[in-house]
């Protein structure tokens, strides 16, 4: 748990340094919703995926999410499903 403002800066700086050393840091995420955030490409190489690492304000956890995009056609199909079917689709993935 963060007890001092400087604690989150320490975590941010350590994480930033690590991502730079590993060569996977792509960009920073600048958002009023986050204390800090980074976009990374992992693993490095041809099969890399873009992920986001961020710490939301007023929360103690750090989130790691994969960033992906689906085609417009598939998005339309998903959007045509009822909410419970959408949820089932994502649970099955």
Secondary structure by P-SEA (a helix, b strand, c coil): cccccaaaaaaaaaaaaaaaaacccccccccccccbbbbbbcccccbbbbbbbbbcccccbbbbbbbbcccaaaaaaaaaccaaaaaaaaaac
